[in-house]
Amino acid sequence: MLSGAPTSGLLSIVVTFFDETPFLRTALRSIRNQGIAQLELIVVNDNPENFTPEDLSDLTDGFDARVIHHIENKGLSAARNTGIDAANGDLIGFLDADDYYTVGGLNRHATYARETEADITHAGCYMGRTGSAHGVPLMRDEKLHMRQRVVSGRMAADEAQFIVSSWSSLYRADFLARNDLWFDVAQRKFEDRLFVLNTITQAQKVAFLGAPVRVWRQRANSISSTVTTPDTHLLQVQLLEKCLSHIKAETKAHALPQRYEKRELFNCVSRLIWDMDILPRLAAKDPAYDDMGQRIQTLLGNASFGHQIFSDPMVAATSRVGMRTKKGKITRADFFELHKLWREGQFTQAHDIMQARAPIAQVPKAVSHKAKRLVLHIGLHKTGTTFVQHHLYHHRTALLRKGVLVPQTGFDGDKGIDGRPGAMSGHQGLLRALRSDDDGVWTALHQEIALSPARTVLISAENMGFPTQANREEMITALMARLGGYASVDVIAFVRRPDTYVEAFYREWVTSAHPSGARSIDEVLVDHTGHLTDLDAMFRPFENITGQPVLLADFDALRAEDALWSGFCALGGLPTDLGPVAAPRYASAHREDVALMQMINMVQPSAKKRARLMGAFFATPNDSGTRDQSLLPPARRQALLARYAESSAEFATARGYNPDLDAAHAALAAEDWTALDHIPLSRLQATLDVGAQVMGETDTPQAHAIARPKPPTATGRYEVKIKLRPWAVKLIERVRRR
């Protein structure tokens, strides 16, 4: 197992690497900065086809890490086994390359492991929200593992069966060697649960630190968040088979009480219901799933559990039965019926139950504006959207006289001091109403449209395409349903060169107090490059609903001609005799300011305070005298252009956008670029000054300039409606009856 006897007092941390280049150094830094005197850092490169020894040498430079390169990709289990085999420490731990330890967390964890001399020492973790630096304790840790204690005797700690993952524990090397404990290489994904069961059923002493020491990043394209395939489902089913088989074998050998097998069966059914999206495929009788359906039936067998399972304290703390979840509210009766149908292979009936329990998306009654035309402006970050919306705001009355209604309902005006100077996000109030399912805003919108004599309605909002949202197609469908029906719908957008758009998008996130603004551009691009460079995927959902191609215009070309407003009017078929106005310029922030605001996003959890600080900061002119440059080297930007050309060029050209990519590549090849290596003292001082002004304030709700005005009635008069409390309504009814 080990190359020699473990070195006493040495902690070995195994970091498995596949493609987490933007995150690896953060992970390694979080280990090195623990202040652990005897530390062995092992990095296993499981992606040698794409990352050479030189690549890993650059990524691990300065961390005194031993890098081991696989000959070929073997999967996460094999990579961790490589690390175990190479480890020299008497304590071994694991860290994924995109996660990190809290300050001093690993040190406390290791110290406690040595004090207790436990075979396994568990510590909790924080769950980092997708794209955010701020996390919350993992629910199962919070409910089961937050009490510090040491338990001796095989499986004396019932909650050990519910440890989430191998990376949450430190293991004694001699314990792993003595019991020949390895990760199952056939489980290329979802390997942790099986390793946890194999180890906790062999351990004679388990310790619980009772505190989180690690941050588990949730990422848009991680294993836990990507769309599943038949191969993925097979690995999930295979994992359930192995876990339940292991617990059954231990129970049959009288090493475990019967309750452990009941819990594991309960866990299998729960995973099938809530954590796997395999049921629709089984119900549809997809041939690729025939064998998996039979394996699930065999897995569940004839074993069962009664209502007493819910009295088990471990199940009671972790069960989702009766809770409102993304899959709906599954009652006890549902749970037992689903278990029965799964093991009988009645997948269609099981799917019908799940469909009946699924949260019902409130599809509003269709509102028709048959005689009107809708122009929907999908504002992309930094493509002149704010400039256009200032014009719409200024020309609203003149446009109305010419038959174009820019609804006041949901239109956010100038954000003033609480945002970047000049910021305006258009009909952002409609998007807030969509997310909160606020019927009142939509009612007001449709009343305003219905009462207007205008034949064209123009809606414009920043990020209305929800480019990085996981359920964007669902959101777009809901948006279009809420907007109602029209004689015709034109979806329009300005598009800019993909490499500059991606970076401008990132800079806007950072400098607008966005929850993802604490991340580096490299981290953001790992998750969202595909979303931001694929115009086909971005706009196709709108085309599928409207039946019409979107209309695109070249932002860069129009800006060069100082023709953004006239170009917008031409694109949307609007009156062209309304001249430009003196709209404030809402430019992207200088890269040194972006770096400073990234830090603010990291350390200040209050979004309101971040927004106020940034508003004050950007009111201070950048007089540092430094030249602004891209955050990305030319080669990275050329790669973005190449990706766009592959995914979007043909689609975009057919819809009016055809940038000169050859000229862009040539300009990048000749660019004199240097990386950002320092922040001018004047900008640091400006940050400190506005920070002192804002940090001591108390958060107060901020009103939007224009949110939901009361629409006029058909007579042109305003009405005031009073909504009585239920008790008042009943009282009035009683008085009337008398």
N, C-alpha and C positions, 0 to 999 in steps of 0.2 A: 504493500500500500504506500508506504513512505520510503524515500530513498535511504533513510537511516532513522535512528531513534529521535523522537521529537526533542527539540531544544526547550528546556524548561524556562518558563517566563517569556517565551516568544509568541507573539500574536501574529497569525498569518491571515491576511484578508485577500480573498480571491475576487477579482473584478473581471467579469466576462464582457468582452467587447465584440460588437457586430458592426454597427455603423453610427454609434452615438458620439460622433466627433465633437459636436458643440458642448456636450455635457461631461465628457470624460475628465477633463482637467478639474472641473468643479468637484467631481466625485473623488478624484485623487487628492485634491487639496483638503477636502473635508476629512480625509483619513490622516494625512500628514499633520494637520494642524491640531490633532487631538493631544499632542504632548506625550505620546506613548514612547517610552525609551526603546523598548525592544519590539520592533514592528517589521514584519515582512510583507511587502506589497507585491502581489502577483497579478499580472494582467494577461488574460488569455485571449489572443486574437483568433476569433472563429470565423473570420471573413478574409482569408488570405488572398482570395481572387481579386478583391477590391482595395485592400490595404496592405501595403508592403511593410517589411521590417523598418524601412526608412520612415514611412508614414507614422508608425507607432512610436518610433524613436522621437520624432518631433512632438507627438502628442503627450508623451510621458516624460519629456525632458525636464529635469530638475526635481523629479519625485523619487529617485532611487528605486524605481520599480523594475522587477524582473518580468520581462515580456516573453511569453511562450506563444509560438505561432503554430496553429494547426496547418496541416498540409492542404486540407479542404474543409469546407463548412460541415460541421458534424452536429450542430444543434446545441442548445443551452445545457442540456444534461451532460453531454460529453465534455463541454468546456469546463463545467464545474468539476467534473471528475478529474480532468487534467490538472486543475488547480489543487484539488485535494492530494493527488499523487505527488505533486511538486512541493507541497507545503512542508516546512521544517518546524513550524510552531507547535506547541502543545495545545494551543487553542486555535480553531479555524472558524472564520466567518466569511460570509458572501455579501457582495454588494453589486447590484446592477449598475452598469456604466452611466445610466441616466438618472440615478438616484444619489443621495448624499446623506451624511451624518450631521446631526445637529452639533452645535458647539459643545465640546466636552462629552457628548453622548456616548460615543464608542469607548472613551476612556472609562466612564462610569460603568458601562456594560462589562468591559473586560475586568475591571477591578472586582466587581461583584461576582463574576464567574470564578475568579481565583479565590475569593474569600469563601465561597460556598463549595468549591470543588465539584460542582454539579456536572453530570454528563452533558446536559443541555441547559443553557441559560437563555431564557427568552426575554426580549424587551419589546415594547410596543413601537408603533411607528405612526407618523402623521401621513395623512392622505393629502397630497397636493392637488388642488383643483386644476383642471386642464388649463394650461396657459398662465397660471397664477403662481406667485411666490408664496402665497398664504394658504396654509393647510389646516386640517382638523384631525384630531386623533381618529385612527381607524376604528370603526364602530365596534368590531368584535373585540379589539384590544380594550376599548373603553368599558365594555360591558363585562368582560371576563378576566382581563389580565392586568388590572391596574393596582393590584394589592401585592406588595413585596412579600415574598415567602419562599421557603424551600420545602420541597416534598420528597420524602424518601420512600422507596418501594416501587415496584413495577406498576405503572399506570395508577399510582395513588392520587395523581392530580387529574381529575376528570376533565378539567378545562384544557389540558394539553392536547386532547383530540381536536380541539378547535383552534389551534395555532394556525395562522394563515399561511405562512411561508417559511422556507428554510432561511431566507435572508434576515428573518427577525430573531435568529438565535445564534449563539456561539456554541461550538461543539468541541468537546475534548477530543484531541486527535487519537489518543489511545482507545477511547470509546468507539470511534468509527472503525478503527483498525481491528479491534477485538471482535466486533460484530459483523465485519465485512460489509459495511454500509456504504452504498454508492447511489448515485442518481441513475435512474433507468434510462439508458441511451435510446430506447425505442420511443420514449416520450420526448420528442424534440420540442414540444411546447407543453405547457400546463404540467410541468414536472414536479413542482414544489409540493403539492398536496401528498403525493405518494411518498416522497422522501420524508416528509414530516411524520406520516403514519409509521413508516418503517423505523424511524429513529425513536419516536416517543414510546413505541411499544417495546423497545429494548432497553431504554434508559432505566437506571436504578435510582437516579436522583435528578430532579428537575427543579430549576430555580426560576423565579419570576422577578425581574427587576422592578416591575410596577410603574414604569415610566416610558414614554416614547423617546427614542434616541436617533431615529432615522426618518427621512422624508421620501415617500414613494411618490414620484412624479406621475401624474396622469397626463398622458400625451395623446394628441389627436391620432397619431399613426402607430401607437404601441400595440403589442400583442393583445392587450386587454381591451382595445378600442377599435380594432379593425374589423371589417366585414368578414364573416366566416365563410368557408368553402367546404365542400364535402370532405377534403382531407383534414381540415380543422375540426369538423364535427366528429370524424373518426377518432382523432386524438382525444377529444373530449369524452366520447363514449368509452374508449379504451381506458382512460384514466378512471372513470367510475367503476369499470369492471375490476381493475387492479386494486383499487382502494377497498372496495367492498369485499373482494376475495381475500385480501390480507387480513382484514378485521375478522371475517368469518373463520379463517384458519386459526387465528389466535384464540378466538372464542371456543372453537371446537377442541383446541388443545388445553382448554381450561386455564389459559393464561389471562383471559379477560372475562369479566362478567358479561352477561347477556345484554346489558343496557348499551354497551359500546356498539354491538352489531345493530341494534334497533336505531341508534343515533345515526350510524353510517348509512343505513337504508333510508332514513328520513332525509339525510343530506343528499342522497342520490336523487330522490324524487324532487326535492327542492331545487336542485341544480337543473333538472330537466324542465321544471316549470318556469323558473325565474332567470336562469343564467345562460341558457342555450336557446338559440332560435331554430332548433332542428324540427320542431313539431310541424310548421307549415310545409316543409319538404316531405315529411312522412305522410301528412294528410293528403298531399297532392300526388302521392304514389310515385315520386321521382325514382326512376330505376336505380340511380346511383345510391339510393338510401335503403334498398330492399334488405341488404344484409344488416345494416345498422338497426333497422326496425326489429329484426329477429334477435339481434344481440341485446337490445334493450329489454325485450320480453324475457330472455334468459337471465339477464342481469337481475331483474326484479323478482323473477321466480314466483314462488308461492308464499314467500315471507310477507308478513303484514305487521301492523301495529294498531293498537286501539287508541282511544282518546287519552289513555294514561300517558302516552308519549309526550303530551303537552304539559304534563306535570313534572317532567324531567327538567331540573333547573338549567341545564346546559341548552336544551332545546328551547325552553321558555325565553332564554336571554337572546337567542339568535334567530328564532323562527320569524318568517314573514307572513305566516298565515293570519288572515284577518286584518292585515295592514294595507293601506293604500299605497300601491307601488306602480311602477311604469307598466306593469302587466295587468294592472287592475287589482281589485280586492278579491282575493281567493279565500273563501271561508273554509272552515273545517270540513264541512260536507263536500265542498268542491275538491278539497285536497284528497280526501279518501276516494272520491269518485274518479278523479284524475289518476290516482295511483292504480286503481282497478283497471281503468281503460288502457293505460300504458302497458301494464303487464299482460293484458289480453290482446294487445296489438290493435285496439280500436282507436287508431290515431285520428281518424276523421271526427269521431265523436268527441275526443279529447280537445281537438282544435276548435270545435264548435263551442265548447264550454269556455275556452280561453278567449275566443272572439266575443262571446257574450259578456265576459267580465272585463274586457279591455276598456280602458277609459275612452269614453265617446267624445271625439272631437266635436265641439259645438259648431256645426255648420250652420251659419246664419241663413235665414230665409232670403232667397235671392232678391236683391233690389235691382230693378231694371230702370235704366235711363236710355230707353230705346232710341230716342232721337238725338242722342249726344255721342260725341267722340271723346275717348280717353287717350291722353298722351301721358305715358308713364316714364318719367326720367329716372333711370337707375344710376344714382350718383355714386361713382367710385371715388375713393379717397384720392385727393390731389390730382383731379382731372378737371379743374375749373368749376366744381360743383358749388362751392361757396360763392364764387364770383357770379355764377348764373342765378343763384338763389337771392342774392342781393338785388339783382336786376328784377327778378320776379316780384320781390317784396316792394321795390320802388315803383314798378310799372303796373301793379295789381289793378288799380282803378282804370288806367288807360287800356289794359288788356281786356278788362271786363266790357268796356265800351265797344271793343272790337270783336266781342263774342267769345272771349277766352276767360274762363273762371279759374283763378288760382285759389283754391279753397283756403279760407282763413282757419278752419277747423284743423287742429293738429299741426299748424305751421309754427315752428319755433323761430322767434326773432333773434336779434343780436344777443349773444350770451353775456356780453359785458365783462365785468371784472372776474367772474367765476369761470372763465374759459379763456382760450387764446383770443387776443384782440382780433376783431373782425370775424370771429367764428359764427356760422349760421348753418344749421343742419336741415333746413327745410321742413318737410312734413314728418319729422321725427316723432311727433306726438301720435301719429297713426301707427308707427311701428311699436311704440310703447303700449298703445291700446291693443295691438295684435297680441303682444306677449302676455298682457294681463287679462285678455279677453274682456275688455271694457266695452260693453255694448253702447254705453252712453255716447262715447266719442263717435262711433260709427253711425249711430242714429243722427247725431248732429251733422255729420258730414253729408249724409244722404238728404237730409232736409235742406241743407245749404245748396246742394247740387240741384235738387228738384225745384226749389224756388227761384233759381237763377235762370234768366233768359238765355244765358250763354250756351252755345252749341258745342263748345270744346271745353273739356275739363283737363287741367294740367296738375299732376301730382309729381313732386320732386322730393326725394329724400336720400340722404347719405347712406350708403351701404344697404340699400333696399334689396340687393341681391343676396344678402347674408352669406358672403363669399367663404367665410371660414366656419360657419355653423354646421354642426354634424347633421342636423335634421333640416337642412336648408330647403329641400324640395317640399317637405311638409309645410314649412313656413311660407314658401312662395305660393303653394296651393291655397293655404288659408288666407293669405293676403289678397289674392285675386278673387276669392269668393267674397271676402269682405268688401272689396271695392265695387262689386256688383256687375251688372251687365250693361253693355253699350253697343251702339250700332257698329263701332269699330274701335280697336285698341292698337295704338302704336307704342311699342317699347323702344326707347331711345337711350343712348349712352355715349359719352366721350370715352375714348380709349387712348392710352398713351403707351409708349415703348415699354415692353414688359419688364426689362431690367430696372428702369427708373421707376416704374409703377410699384414694383415689389418693395423697393427700398423706401419710396415715399409712403407707402402703406404702413410699413414698419415705423417710420419716424412719426407718423400721425398717431399710431397706437401709443407710442411712448409718451408723446407730448400732450395727449388728451386725457391722461389719467386712466387709460384703459386697463382692465384687470391683467392683461398680458404684457403691460408695459414694463414689467420688471425683467423681462427676458431679453437676452442678447439677440441680435439679428440672426445669428447662426442658429440659435435654438428655434426661433420662429420659422425660419426657412425649412428646417427639417420637417416640421409638421405641415406647413402651408404653401410650399412652393407650387405644388400641383394645383392647389385651389386657385392660386393667384395668376398662374400663367396659362391656364386652360380656359380660353374664352368659350369654347364649345360647351364645356360642362357648366360654365357660369351662366350662360344665357339660354341654353337649350330648354330648361324647365319653363321659361316664359313662352317660348315658341310653341311648346307642346300644349300649353293652355290656350293661347290666343290663336294658334293656327297661322301665325304670320311671322316672317323673319324679323329679328330685331334690326334696328337701324343704328349703325355705328359711324362715328366721325373721329378724325385724327386730332386729338387734343394738341399734340406737339406742333402740328402744322398750323392749326388755327391760332394758337398762342403766338407763334412766330410772325403771323400776319396781323396780330392784334385784332382778331376777328372772332373771339370766343362767343360774344353775345349774338352777333349776326349769324354765326355758324350754328349756334343752338337753335335760333329761330328757324333757319332753313331746314335743319334736321327734323324739327318737330312740326313743320308746316304751320308756323305761327306768323303773325303780322311782322313784317320786316322794317316797318317805318318808325319803330321805337328805338331811339338812339341809345348808345351806351351811357351809363351813369358812372359817377366817381365812386365805384365800389372799392372798399379797402382790400388791399392785397393780403391774402392769407397764405403766405409762403411756407414751405417746409422749414423746420428748424435746422440750424447749423449742427453739424455732427457732434461738435464738442458739447453743445447744449443738450443734444439727445442723450449723450452719455451721462450727463448730470441728472437729467430727468429720469433716466432708467434707475439710477440710484435712489431717487426720491420715491419712485414707485415701489422699490424693494423695501424701504424702511418705513414707509407711512401707509398703514392699512386703511385709513379713512379716505375713500374716494373723493369726498367733498373737500377735504383739506388738500389733497393732491391737486384737485382742479383749481382751487383758489391760489395755491402756491404757484402753480404754473401760469395762471393768468397774470399774477403780479410779476413773475420772473420774466415773461416775454414782453411785458410792458417796458422792461429795461433793455435798451438797444444793445446789440452785441458789437462792442467797439474794440474787441480784442485784436482786430487787424489780421487774424489768421484766415487763410484761404479755405473755403469749404470744399470738401471733396466727398466722394462716395465712401460709405462705410465698408464697401466690398471691393476687393481687388478686381482689376479688369477681367481676369480669367473667370472669376465667379460670375460676373455679369454676362460674359460671353456664353457661359453654360446656360444661363437663364434664357438668353435669346435662342439658343439651340433647342431648348425644351419647348419654348413657345412655337418655334417653327414646326416642330414635330406634332404638337397637339392642336394648334389653333390656326395656323397661317391660312389654310384653305378655307376654313369656316369664316374667319374674319374678313378675308378678301371678298368673299361672296356677299358680305353685308356692309361693305364700304370702307373697311380699314385695311390698308396695305402698306405698312412701313417699309422703308428701305433697310432691310436687315444687313445686306452686304456693307453698306455705308456705316451702319452702326458697329459692325465687327471691326472694320478698318479704323474707326475713330477710337475704339477701345484699345486696339493693338498699339496705337500710337500715344496713348494717354500717359502723362507723367503723374503717376499716382504714388502717394505715400500713406502708410497706415497712421491712424490716430495714435500718438504716443504721449500726449500730455494735454492737460486742461489749463488754459490761462488762469492766472491768479484772479484776474478781474471777474471771470465768470464764477469761480468758486465763491468769491466774496459776495457777488450778487445773489447766489443761492442761499448763503448764510443770512443775508439781510432780509430777504423775503421770507425765509424760514422762520426767523424770529418774529416777523409780523403775523404769520398765519398759525404757527404751531400751537399757540396758546389759546386760540379761539375755540368756542363751543360750536359743534355742528348744529346748523339750523337748516330746515328745509328751504330749498331755493325754488322760487316760482319761475316758471317759464314765461317769456314775454307774451306768447300767444299760445294758449292751450286748447280750451274748448269753449268758444264763444257761444252765447245763446243765439241760435239762428232766428231770423225774422219769420213771422207768420206770412200767410198768403196776402194779408192786408198790409204788410210792411211794418206792422207793429210788433213789439216784443211782448212776450207773455212770461209771467212768473208762475211757476208751478210749485205748490207746496206739497211735500210728501209727508203724510201723517204717520206717526208711530202706530203699530198695530193696536195697542190698547186704546188709542184715541179713536181709531176707526170703529172699534167695537162699541165704545161709549156713544158715538154719534148714531150708530145703528140702533142701539137700545132706545135712545131718545126719540128717534124717528118712529119706532114701533109703538111707542106710547102715544 
